[in-house]
Amino acid sequence: MIARELASKRVSPKGPVSGLRMLTYFINRGGKGLSASRRRSLERAKELLSERIHRDKSNRKKKAA
């Protein structure tokens, strides 16, 4: 759910890459105060966003070819 929201144009006008940067920034800056379960969910969202970015890039390459 976090990854979906951060990938949306409403939250991240430049798309999932921007959302991934925001999420990484938040984890790095607020990491000391995060509970273990919250950190796990944020790290999982980071993985999902990264997978989506790679999938979108490979789809664009296939369409261009």
PDB file of N, CA, C, O and CB in Angstrom:
ATOM      1  N   MET A   1       0.820  -1.184   0.000  1.00  0.00           N
ATOM      2  CA  MET A   1       0.000   0.000   0.000  1.00  0.00           C
ATOM      3  C   MET A   1       0.872   1.260   0.000  1.00  0.00           C
ATOM      4  O   MET A   1       0.563   2.221  -0.704  1.00  0.00           O
ATOM      5  CB  MET A   1      -0.937  -0.008   1.203  1.00  0.00           C
ATOM      6  N   ILE A   2       1.940   1.264   0.770  1.00  0.00           N
ATOM      7  CA  ILE A   2       2.835   2.414   0.811  1.00  0.00           C
ATOM      8  C   ILE A   2       3.456   2.622  -0.564  1.00  0.00           C
ATOM      9  O   ILE A   2       3.510   3.746  -1.064  1.00  0.00           O
ATOM     10  CB  ILE A   2       3.935   2.223   1.885  1.00  0.00           C
ATOM     11  N   ALA A   3       3.923   1.538  -1.172  1.00  0.00           N
ATOM     12  CA  ALA A   3       4.563   1.637  -2.480  1.00  0.00           C
ATOM     13  C   ALA A   3       3.573   2.157  -3.526  1.00  0.00           C
ATOM     14  O   ALA A   3       3.932   2.987  -4.362  1.00  0.00           O
ATOM     15  CB  ALA A   3       5.126   0.268  -2.908  1.00  0.00           C
ATOM     16  N   ARG A   4       2.354   1.679  -3.482  1.00  0.00           N
ATOM     17  CA  ARG A   4       1.339   2.120  -4.448  1.00  0.00           C
ATOM     18  C   ARG A   4       1.091   3.615  -4.310  1.00  0.00           C
ATOM     19  O   ARG A   4       1.008   4.326  -5.311  1.00  0.00           O
ATOM     20  CB  ARG A   4       0.019   1.341  -4.251  1.00  0.00           C
ATOM     21  N   GLU A   5       0.974   4.091  -3.090  1.00  0.00           N
ATOM     22  CA  GLU A   5       0.724   5.513  -2.864  1.00  0.00           C
ATOM     23  C   GLU A   5       1.904   6.364  -3.336  1.00  0.00           C
ATOM     24  O   GLU A   5       1.715   7.394  -3.983  1.00  0.00           O
ATOM     25  CB  GLU A   5       0.448   5.774  -1.377  1.00  0.00           C
ATOM     26  N   LEU A   6       3.120   5.927  -3.009  1.00  0.00           N
ATOM     27  CA  LEU A   6       4.287   6.712  -3.403  1.00  0.00           C
ATOM     28  C   LEU A   6       4.515   6.700  -4.905  1.00  0.00           C
ATOM     29  O   LEU A   6       5.147   7.614  -5.435  1.00  0.00           O
ATOM     30  CB  LEU A   6       5.515   6.195  -2.703  1.00  0.00           C
ATOM     31  N   ALA A   7       4.020   5.697  -5.597  1.00  0.00           N
ATOM     32  CA  ALA A   7       4.175   5.633  -7.047  1.00  0.00           C
ATOM     33  C   ALA A   7       3.113   6.442  -7.773  1.00  0.00           C
ATOM     34  O   ALA A   7       3.227   6.670  -8.977  1.00  0.00           O
ATOM     35  CB  ALA A   7       4.126   4.195  -7.513  1.00  0.00           C
ATOM     36  N   SER A   8       2.090   6.878  -7.066  1.00  0.00           N
ATOM     37  CA  SER A   8       1.000   7.599  -7.720  1.00  0.00           C
ATOM     38  C   SER A   8       1.443   9.006  -8.117  1.00  0.00           C
ATOM     39  O   SER A   8       2.308   9.604  -7.476  1.00  0.00           O
ATOM     40  CB  SER A   8      -0.228   7.669  -6.796  1.00  0.00           C
ATOM     41  N   LYS A   9       0.844   9.514  -9.166  1.00  0.00           N
ATOM     42  CA  LYS A   9       1.163  10.858  -9.653  1.00  0.00           C
ATOM     43  C   LYS A   9       0.727  11.938  -8.666  1.00  0.00           C
ATOM     44  O   LYS A   9       1.275  13.040  -8.659  1.00  0.00           O
ATOM     45  CB  LYS A   9       0.500  11.098 -11.006  1.00  0.00           C
ATOM     46  N   ARG A  10      -0.255  11.616  -7.841  1.00  0.00           N
ATOM     47  CA  ARG A  10      -0.743  12.585  -6.860  1.00  0.00           C
ATOM     48  C   ARG A  10       0.326  12.884  -5.809  1.00  0.00           C
ATOM     49  O   ARG A  10       0.485  14.028  -5.384  1.00  0.00           O
ATOM     50  CB  ARG A  10      -2.021  12.064  -6.183  1.00  0.00           C
ATOM     51  N   VAL A  11       1.053  11.854  -5.396  1.00  0.00           N
ATOM     52  CA  VAL A  11       2.083  12.008  -4.368  1.00  0.00           C
ATOM     53  C   VAL A  11       3.433  12.324  -4.994  1.00  0.00           C
ATOM     54  O   VAL A  11       4.162  13.188  -4.507  1.00  0.00           O
ATOM     55  CB  VAL A  11       2.184  10.740  -3.514  1.00  0.00           C
ATOM     56  N   SER A  12       3.762  11.629  -6.065  1.00  0.00           N
ATOM     57  CA  SER A  12       5.059  11.769  -6.721  1.00  0.00           C
ATOM     58  C   SER A  12       4.842  12.143  -8.181  1.00  0.00           C
ATOM     59  O   SER A  12       4.717  11.260  -9.030  1.00  0.00           O
ATOM     60  CB  SER A  12       5.888  10.461  -6.604  1.00  0.00           C
ATOM     61  N   PRO A  13       4.797  13.426  -8.485  1.00  0.00           N
ATOM     62  CA  PRO A  13       4.501  13.836  -9.858  1.00  0.00           C
ATOM     63  C   PRO A  13       5.458  13.246 -10.899  1.00  0.00           C
ATOM     64  O   PRO A  13       5.084  13.088 -12.061  1.00  0.00           O
ATOM     65  CB  PRO A  13       4.535  15.332  -9.949  1.00  0.00           C
ATOM     66  N   LYS A  14       6.665  12.925 -10.498  1.00  0.00           N
ATOM     67  CA  LYS A  14       7.635  12.374 -11.446  1.00  0.00           C
ATOM     68  C   LYS A  14       7.629  10.851 -11.442  1.00  0.00           C
ATOM     69  O   LYS A  14       8.478  10.223 -12.073  1.00  0.00           O
ATOM     70  CB  LYS A  14       9.032  12.884 -11.124  1.00  0.00           C
ATOM     71  N   GLY A  15       6.674  10.256 -10.733  1.00  0.00           N
ATOM     72  CA  GLY A  15       6.504   8.815 -10.774  1.00  0.00           C
ATOM     73  C   GLY A  15       7.208   8.052  -9.663  1.00  0.00           C
ATOM     74  O   GLY A  15       7.602   8.628  -8.649  1.00  0.00           O
ATOM     75  N   PRO A  16       7.362   6.728  -9.871  1.00  0.00           N
ATOM     76  CA  PRO A  16       7.896   5.848  -8.832  1.00  0.00           C
ATOM     77  C   PRO A  16       9.325   6.169  -8.407  1.00  0.00           C
ATOM     78  O   PRO A  16       9.693   5.929  -7.257  1.00  0.00           O
ATOM     79  CB  PRO A  16       7.839   4.442  -9.304  1.00  0.00           C
ATOM     80  N   VAL A  17      10.128   6.703  -9.309  1.00  0.00           N
ATOM     81  CA  VAL A  17      11.515   7.021  -8.946  1.00  0.00           C
ATOM     82  C   VAL A  17      11.545   8.099  -7.874  1.00  0.00           C
ATOM     83  O   VAL A  17      12.327   8.026  -6.926  1.00  0.00           O
ATOM     84  CB  VAL A  17      12.317   7.479 -10.187  1.00  0.00           C
ATOM     85  N   SER A  18      10.699   9.086  -8.031  1.00  0.00           N
ATOM     86  CA  SER A  18      10.605  10.155  -7.047  1.00  0.00           C
ATOM     87  C   SER A  18      10.099   9.605  -5.708  1.00  0.00           C
ATOM     88  O   SER A  18      10.593   9.985  -4.646  1.00  0.00           O
ATOM     89  CB  SER A  18       9.676  11.276  -7.558  1.00  0.00           C
ATOM     90  N   GLY A  19       9.123   8.717  -5.771  1.00  0.00           N
ATOM     91  CA  GLY A  19       8.607   8.096  -4.553  1.00  0.00           C
ATOM     92  C   GLY A  19       9.667   7.284  -3.837  1.00  0.00           C
ATOM     93  O   GLY A  19       9.734   7.293  -2.608  1.00  0.00           O
ATOM     94  N   LEU A  20      10.494   6.585  -4.594  1.00  0.00           N
ATOM     95  CA  LEU A  20      11.574   5.795  -3.997  1.00  0.00           C
ATOM     96  C   LEU A  20      12.574   6.705  -3.294  1.00  0.00           C
ATOM     97  O   LEU A  20      13.048   6.387  -2.203  1.00  0.00           O
ATOM     98  CB  LEU A  20      12.286   4.948  -5.070  1.00  0.00           C
ATOM     99  N   ARG A  21      12.891   7.827  -3.911  1.00  0.00           N
ATOM    100  CA  ARG A  21      13.814   8.779  -3.270  1.00  0.00           C
ATOM    101  C   ARG A  21      13.225   9.332  -1.979  1.00  0.00           C
ATOM    102  O   ARG A  21      13.927   9.455  -0.975  1.00  0.00           O
ATOM    103  CB  ARG A  21      14.148   9.935  -4.228  1.00  0.00           C
ATOM    104  N   MET A  22      11.924   9.668  -2.003  1.00  0.00           N
ATOM    105  CA  MET A  22      11.280  10.182  -0.792  1.00  0.00           C
ATOM    106  C   MET A  22      11.296   9.145   0.326  1.00  0.00           C
ATOM    107  O   MET A  22      11.555   9.468   1.485  1.00  0.00           O
ATOM    108  CB  MET A  22       9.840  10.606  -1.092  1.00  0.00           C
ATOM    109  N   LEU A  23      11.018   7.904  -0.035  1.00  0.00           N
ATOM    110  CA  LEU A  23      10.982   6.829   0.951  1.00  0.00           C
ATOM    111  C   LEU A  23      12.367   6.588   1.542  1.00  0.00           C
ATOM    112  O   LEU A  23      12.505   6.432   2.755  1.00  0.00           O
ATOM    113  CB  LEU A  23      10.446   5.541   0.319  1.00  0.00           C
ATOM    114  N   THR A  24      13.378   6.558   0.703  1.00  0.00           N
ATOM    115  CA  THR A  24      14.750   6.366   1.170  1.00  0.00           C
ATOM    116  C   THR A  24      15.158   7.498   2.100  1.00  0.00           C
ATOM    117  O   THR A  24      15.767   7.260   3.142  1.00  0.00           O
ATOM    118  CB  THR A  24      15.721   6.277  -0.019  1.00  0.00           C
ATOM    119  N   TYR A  25      14.827   8.718   1.729  1.00  0.00           N
ATOM    120  CA  TYR A  25      15.137   9.876   2.562  1.00  0.00           C
ATOM    121  C   TYR A  25      14.472   9.747   3.930  1.00  0.00           C
ATOM    122  O   TYR A  25      15.100   9.989   4.961  1.00  0.00           O
ATOM    123  CB  TYR A  25      14.687  11.175   1.869  1.00  0.00           C
ATOM    124  N   PHE A  26      13.202   9.365   3.929  1.00  0.00           N
ATOM    125  CA  PHE A  26      12.472   9.226   5.187  1.00  0.00           C
ATOM    126  C   PHE A  26      13.097   8.157   6.075  1.00  0.00           C
ATOM    127  O   PHE A  26      13.260   8.368   7.277  1.00  0.00           O
ATOM    128  CB  PHE A  26      11.008   8.888   4.915  1.00  0.00           C
ATOM    129  N   ILE A  27      13.450   7.010   5.490  1.00  0.00           N
ATOM    130  CA  ILE A  27      14.046   5.923   6.270  1.00  0.00           C
ATOM    131  C   ILE A  27      15.387   6.369   6.847  1.00  0.00           C
ATOM    132  O   ILE A  27      15.691   6.102   8.009  1.00  0.00           O
ATOM    133  CB  ILE A  27      14.228   4.655   5.397  1.00  0.00           C
ATOM    134  N   ASN A  28      16.181   7.046   6.030  1.00  0.00           N
ATOM    135  CA  ASN A  28      17.499   7.475   6.491  1.00  0.00           C
ATOM    136  C   ASN A  28      17.414   8.534   7.574  1.00  0.00           C
ATOM    137  O   ASN A  28      18.213   8.517   8.510  1.00  0.00           O
ATOM    138  CB  ASN A  28      18.307   8.000   5.332  1.00  0.00           C
ATOM    139  N   ARG A  29      16.467   9.453   7.470  1.00  0.00           N
ATOM    140  CA  ARG A  29      16.386  10.551   8.437  1.00  0.00           C
ATOM    141  C   ARG A  29      15.609  10.153   9.694  1.00  0.00           C
ATOM    142  O   ARG A  29      15.964  10.572  10.796  1.00  0.00           O
ATOM    143  CB  ARG A  29      15.732  11.769   7.792  1.00  0.00           C
ATOM    144  N   GLY A  30      14.571   9.362   9.542  1.00  0.00           N
ATOM    145  CA  GLY A  30      13.743   9.016  10.689  1.00  0.00           C
ATOM    146  C   GLY A  30      14.012   7.621  11.203  1.00  0.00           C
ATOM    147  O   GLY A  30      13.284   7.126  12.064  1.00  0.00           O
ATOM    148  N   GLY A  31      15.038   6.986  10.693  1.00  0.00           N
ATOM    149  CA  GLY A  31      15.307   5.583  10.989  1.00  0.00           C
ATOM    150  C   GLY A  31      15.511   5.252  12.447  1.00  0.00           C
ATOM    151  O   GLY A  31      15.133   4.169  12.894  1.00  0.00           O
ATOM    152  N   LYS A  32      16.104   6.164  13.201  1.00  0.00           N
ATOM    153  CA  LYS A  32      16.380   5.867  14.610  1.00  0.00           C
ATOM    154  C   LYS A  32      15.100   5.753  15.425  1.00  0.00           C
ATOM    155  O   LYS A  32      15.047   4.999  16.396  1.00  0.00           O
ATOM    156  CB  LYS A  32      17.277   6.942  15.210  1.00  0.00           C
ATOM    157  N   GLY A  33      14.079   6.490  15.039  1.00  0.00           N
ATOM    158  CA  GLY A  33      12.835   6.492  15.796  1.00  0.00           C
ATOM    159  C   GLY A  33      11.802   5.486  15.302  1.00  0.00           C
ATOM    160  O   GLY A  33      10.708   5.398  15.861  1.00  0.00           O
ATOM    161  N   LEU A  34      12.135   4.730  14.265  1.00  0.00           N
ATOM    162  CA  LEU A  34      11.162   3.786  13.710  1.00  0.00           C
ATOM    163  C   LEU A  34      11.153   2.480  14.493  1.00  0.00           C
ATOM    164  O   LEU A  34      12.195   1.985  14.922  1.00  0.00           O
ATOM    165  CB  LEU A  34      11.468   3.508  12.235  1.00  0.00           C
ATOM    166  N   SER A  35       9.965   1.941  14.668  1.00  0.00           N
ATOM    167  CA  SER A  35       9.873   0.622  15.287  1.00  0.00           C
ATOM    168  C   SER A  35      10.335  -0.411  14.262  1.00  0.00           C
ATOM    169  O   SER A  35      10.391  -0.122  13.067  1.00  0.00           O
ATOM    170  CB  SER A  35       8.411   0.320  15.782  1.00  0.00           C
ATOM    171  N   ALA A  36      10.659  -1.594  14.723  1.00  0.00           N
ATOM    172  CA  ALA A  36      11.158  -2.653  13.835  1.00  0.00           C
ATOM    173  C   ALA A  36      10.104  -3.035  12.793  1.00  0.00           C
ATOM    174  O   ALA A  36      10.437  -3.255  11.628  1.00  0.00           O
ATOM    175  CB  ALA A  36      11.565  -3.897  14.656  1.00  0.00           C
ATOM    176  N   SER A  37       8.843  -3.114  13.202  1.00  0.00           N
ATOM    177  CA  SER A  37       7.802  -3.495  12.250  1.00  0.00           C
ATOM    178  C   SER A  37       7.584  -2.404  11.204  1.00  0.00           C
ATOM    179  O   SER A  37       7.358  -2.706  10.032  1.00  0.00           O
ATOM    180  CB  SER A  37       6.491  -3.788  12.985  1.00  0.00           C
ATOM    181  N   ARG A  38       7.650  -1.149  11.617  1.00  0.00           N
ATOM    182  CA  ARG A  38       7.475  -0.037  10.671  1.00  0.00           C
ATOM    183  C   ARG A  38       8.648  -0.004   9.674  1.00  0.00           C
ATOM    184  O   ARG A  38       8.449   0.211   8.479  1.00  0.00           O
ATOM    185  CB  ARG A  38       7.368   1.325  11.435  1.00  0.00           C
ATOM    186  N   ARG A  39       9.863  -0.219  10.180  1.00  0.00           N
ATOM    187  CA  ARG A  39      11.039  -0.242   9.309  1.00  0.00           C
ATOM    188  C   ARG A  39      10.913  -1.368   8.278  1.00  0.00           C
ATOM    189  O   ARG A  39      11.224  -1.174   7.103  1.00  0.00           O
ATOM    190  CB  ARG A  39      12.333  -0.418  10.145  1.00  0.00           C
ATOM    191  N   ARG A  40      10.455  -2.548   8.722  1.00  0.00           N
ATOM    192  CA  ARG A  40      10.280  -3.675   7.799  1.00  0.00           C
ATOM    193  C   ARG A  40       9.280  -3.331   6.703  1.00  0.00           C
ATOM    194  O   ARG A  40       9.515  -3.622   5.530  1.00  0.00           O
ATOM    195  CB  ARG A  40       9.817  -4.927   8.560  1.00  0.00           C
ATOM    196  N   SER A  41       8.167  -2.714   7.082  1.00  0.00           N
ATOM    197  CA  SER A  41       7.155  -2.383   6.083  1.00  0.00           C
ATOM    198  C   SER A  41       7.680  -1.332   5.107  1.00  0.00           C
ATOM    199  O   SER A  41       7.372  -1.395   3.917  1.00  0.00           O
ATOM    200  CB  SER A  41       5.873  -1.883   6.763  1.00  0.00           C
ATOM    201  N   LEU A  42       8.453  -0.381   5.579  1.00  0.00           N
ATOM    202  CA  LEU A  42       9.019   0.634   4.698  1.00  0.00           C
ATOM    203  C   LEU A  42      10.083   0.038   3.777  1.00  0.00           C
ATOM    204  O   LEU A  42      10.159   0.397   2.602  1.00  0.00           O
ATOM    205  CB  LEU A  42       9.616   1.777   5.522  1.00  0.00           C
ATOM    206  N   GLU A  43      10.896  -0.863   4.300  1.00  0.00           N
ATOM    207  CA  GLU A  43      11.905  -1.533   3.468  1.00  0.00           C
ATOM    208  C   GLU A  43      11.234  -2.386   2.398  1.00  0.00           C
ATOM    209  O   GLU A  43      11.716  -2.457   1.268  1.00  0.00           O
ATOM    210  CB  GLU A  43      12.835  -2.407   4.338  1.00  0.00           C
ATOM    211  N   ARG A  44      10.129  -3.031   2.747  1.00  0.00           N
ATOM    212  CA  ARG A  44       9.388  -3.834   1.776  1.00  0.00           C
ATOM    213  C   ARG A  44       8.788  -2.927   0.690  1.00  0.00           C
ATOM    214  O   ARG A  44       8.793  -3.280  -0.490  1.00  0.00           O
ATOM    215  CB  ARG A  44       8.269  -4.650   2.483  1.00  0.00           C
ATOM    216  N   ALA A  45       8.283  -1.785   1.086  1.00  0.00           N
ATOM    217  CA  ALA A  45       7.755  -0.829   0.116  1.00  0.00           C
ATOM    218  C   ALA A  45       8.858  -0.358  -0.824  1.00  0.00           C
ATOM    219  O   ALA A  45       8.628  -0.156  -2.017  1.00  0.00           O
ATOM    220  CB  ALA A  45       7.116   0.372   0.833  1.00  0.00           C
ATOM    221  N   LYS A  46      10.052  -0.186  -0.276  1.00  0.00           N
ATOM    222  CA  LYS A  46      11.195   0.211  -1.092  1.00  0.00           C
ATOM    223  C   LYS A  46      11.520  -0.861  -2.134  1.00  0.00           C
ATOM    224  O   LYS A  46      11.797  -0.547  -3.292  1.00  0.00           O
ATOM    225  CB  LYS A  46      12.420   0.475  -0.203  1.00  0.00           C
ATOM    226  N   GLU A  47      11.482  -2.119  -1.718  1.00  0.00           N
ATOM    227  CA  GLU A  47      11.728  -3.233  -2.653  1.00  0.00           C
ATOM    228  C   GLU A  47      10.675  -3.251  -3.761  1.00  0.00           C
ATOM    229  O   GLU A  47      11.005  -3.413  -4.936  1.00  0.00           O
ATOM    230  CB  GLU A  47      11.728  -4.588  -1.899  1.00  0.00           C
ATOM    231  N   LEU A  48       9.413  -3.084  -3.383  1.00  0.00           N
ATOM    232  CA  LEU A  48       8.329  -3.106  -4.367  1.00  0.00           C
ATOM    233  C   LEU A  48       8.458  -1.960  -5.371  1.00  0.00           C
ATOM    234  O   LEU A  48       8.250  -2.153  -6.569  1.00  0.00           O
ATOM    235  CB  LEU A  48       6.973  -3.030  -3.661  1.00  0.00           C
ATOM    236  N   LEU A  49       8.797  -0.782  -4.883  1.00  0.00           N
ATOM    237  CA  LEU A  49       8.981   0.353  -5.783  1.00  0.00           C
ATOM    238  C   LEU A  49      10.144   0.108  -6.737  1.00  0.00           C
ATOM    239  O   LEU A  49      10.059   0.408  -7.928  1.00  0.00           O
ATOM    240  CB  LEU A  49       9.217   1.637  -4.982  1.00  0.00           C
ATOM    241  N   SER A  50      11.213  -0.432  -6.206  1.00  0.00           N
ATOM    242  CA  SER A  50      12.379  -0.725  -7.039  1.00  0.00           C
ATOM    243  C   SER A  50      12.031  -1.733  -8.129  1.00  0.00           C
ATOM    244  O   SER A  50      12.432  -1.569  -9.281  1.00  0.00           O
ATOM    245  CB  SER A  50      13.532  -1.255  -6.180  1.00  0.00           C
ATOM    246  N   GLU A  51      11.286  -2.775  -7.766  1.00  0.00           N
ATOM    247  CA  GLU A  51      10.857  -3.773  -8.751  1.00  0.00           C
ATOM    248  C   GLU A  51       9.984  -3.129  -9.825  1.00  0.00           C
ATOM    249  O   GLU A  51      10.120  -3.432 -11.011  1.00  0.00           O
ATOM    250  CB  GLU A  51      10.092  -4.921  -8.061  1.00  0.00           C
ATOM    251  N   ARG A  52       9.102  -2.255  -9.409  1.00  0.00           N
ATOM    252  CA  ARG A  52       8.216  -1.595 -10.373  1.00  0.00           C
ATOM    253  C   ARG A  52       9.008  -0.713 -11.336  1.00  0.00           C
ATOM    254  O   ARG A  52       8.724  -0.679 -12.533  1.00  0.00           O
ATOM    255  CB  ARG A  52       7.159  -0.755  -9.639  1.00  0.00           C
ATOM    256  N   ILE A  53       9.992  -0.009 -10.812  1.00  0.00           N
ATOM    257  CA  ILE A  53      10.817   0.856 -11.654  1.00  0.00           C
ATOM    258  C   ILE A  53      11.550   0.024 -12.696  1.00  0.00           C
ATOM    259  O   ILE A  53      11.575   0.388 -13.872  1.00  0.00           O
ATOM    260  CB  ILE A  53      11.822   1.657 -10.800  1.00  0.00           C
ATOM    261  N   HIS A  54      12.145  -1.085 -12.279  1.00  0.00           N
ATOM    262  CA  HIS A  54      12.877  -1.947 -13.205  1.00  0.00           C
ATOM    263  C   HIS A  54      11.936  -2.568 -14.231  1.00  0.00           C
ATOM    264  O   HIS A  54      12.283  -2.682 -15.407  1.00  0.00           O
ATOM    265  CB  HIS A  54      13.621  -3.047 -12.438  1.00  0.00           C
ATOM    266  N   ARG A  55      10.758  -2.966 -13.794  1.00  0.00           N
ATOM    267  CA  ARG A  55       9.775  -3.556 -14.703  1.00  0.00           C
ATOM    268  C   ARG A  55       9.323  -2.522 -15.742  1.00  0.00           C
ATOM    269  O   ARG A  55       9.209  -2.837 -16.926  1.00  0.00           O
ATOM    270  CB  ARG A  55       8.555  -4.095 -13.911  1.00  0.00           C
ATOM    271  N   ASP A  56       9.068  -1.292 -15.295  1.00  0.00           N
ATOM    272  CA  ASP A  56       8.650  -0.239 -16.219  1.00  0.00           C
ATOM    273  C   ASP A  56       9.741   0.073 -17.237  1.00  0.00           C
ATOM    274  O   ASP A  56       9.456   0.290 -18.415  1.00  0.00           O
ATOM    275  CB  ASP A  56       8.280   1.025 -15.448  1.00  0.00           C
ATOM    276  N   LYS A  57      10.991   0.095 -16.780  1.00  0.00           N
ATOM    277  CA  LYS A  57      12.098   0.364 -17.695  1.00  0.00           C
ATOM    278  C   LYS A  57      12.226  -0.728 -18.741  1.00  0.00           C
ATOM    279  O   LYS A  57      12.444  -0.438 -19.918  1.00  0.00           O
ATOM    280  CB  LYS A  57      13.403   0.501 -16.926  1.00  0.00           C
ATOM    281  N   SER A  58      12.095  -1.979 -18.327  1.00  0.00           N
ATOM    282  CA  SER A  58      12.222  -3.075 -19.299  1.00  0.00           C
ATOM    283  C   SER A  58      11.048  -3.081 -20.269  1.00  0.00           C
ATOM    284  O   SER A  58      11.226  -3.438 -21.434  1.00  0.00           O
ATOM    285  CB  SER A  58      12.312  -4.431 -18.576  1.00  0.00           C
ATOM    286  N   ASN A  59       9.856  -2.698 -19.824  1.00  0.00           N
ATOM    287  CA  ASN A  59       8.704  -2.602 -20.712  1.00  0.00           C
ATOM    288  C   ASN A  59       8.885  -1.506 -21.751  1.00  0.00           C
ATOM    289  O   ASN A  59       8.489  -1.664 -22.906  1.00  0.00           O
ATOM    290  CB  ASN A  59       7.443  -2.349 -19.908  1.00  0.00           C
ATOM    291  N   ARG A  60       9.484  -0.399 -21.338  1.00  0.00           N
ATOM    292  CA  ARG A  60       9.726   0.696 -22.278  1.00  0.00           C
ATOM    293  C   ARG A  60      10.749   0.289 -23.338  1.00  0.00           C
ATOM    294  O   ARG A  60      10.624   0.659 -24.505  1.00  0.00           O
ATOM    295  CB  ARG A  60      10.209   1.949 -21.530  1.00  0.00           C
ATOM    296  N   LYS A  61      11.764  -0.477 -22.922  1.00  0.00           N
ATOM    297  CA  LYS A  61      12.770  -0.939 -23.881  1.00  0.00           C
ATOM    298  C   LYS A  61      12.150  -1.886 -24.899  1.00  0.00           C
ATOM    299  O   LYS A  61      12.483  -1.836 -26.083  1.00  0.00           O
ATOM    300  CB  LYS A  61      13.932  -1.633 -23.153  1.00  0.00           C
ATOM    301  N   LYS A  62      11.247  -2.751 -24.438  1.00  0.00           N
ATOM    302  CA  LYS A  62      10.590  -3.706 -25.343  1.00  0.00           C
ATOM    303  C   LYS A  62       9.711  -2.962 -26.358  1.00  0.00           C
ATOM    304  O   LYS A  62       9.668  -3.334 -27.531  1.00  0.00           O
ATOM    305  CB  LYS A  62       9.736  -4.725 -24.535  1.00  0.00           C
ATOM    306  N   LYS A  63       9.015  -1.919 -25.909  1.00  0.00           N
ATOM    307  CA  LYS A  63       8.152  -1.156 -26.805  1.00  0.00           C
ATOM    308  C   LYS A  63       8.963  -0.379 -27.832  1.00  0.00           C
ATOM    309  O   LYS A  63       8.522  -0.205 -28.968  1.00  0.00           O
ATOM    310  CB  LYS A  63       7.274  -0.202 -26.007  1.00  0.00           C
ATOM    311  N   ALA A  64      10.139   0.088 -27.444  1.00  0.00           N
ATOM    312  CA  ALA A  64      10.981   0.865 -28.357  1.00  0.00           C
ATOM    313  C   ALA A  64      11.616  -0.003 -29.428  1.00  0.00           C
ATOM    314  O   ALA A  64      11.948   0.486 -30.508  1.00  0.00           O
ATOM    315  CB  ALA A  64      12.063   1.587 -27.584  1.00  0.00           C
ATOM    316  N   ALA A  65      11.786  -1.283 -29.138  1.00  0.00           N
ATOM    317  CA  ALA A  65      12.454  -2.179 -30.082  1.00  0.00           C
ATOM    318  C   ALA A  65      11.566  -2.659 -31.192  1.00  0.00           C
ATOM    319  O   ALA A  65      12.010  -3.420 -32.052  1.00  0.00           O
ATOM    320  CB  ALA A  65      12.997  -3.349 -29.368  1.00  0.00           C
TER     321      ALA A  65
END
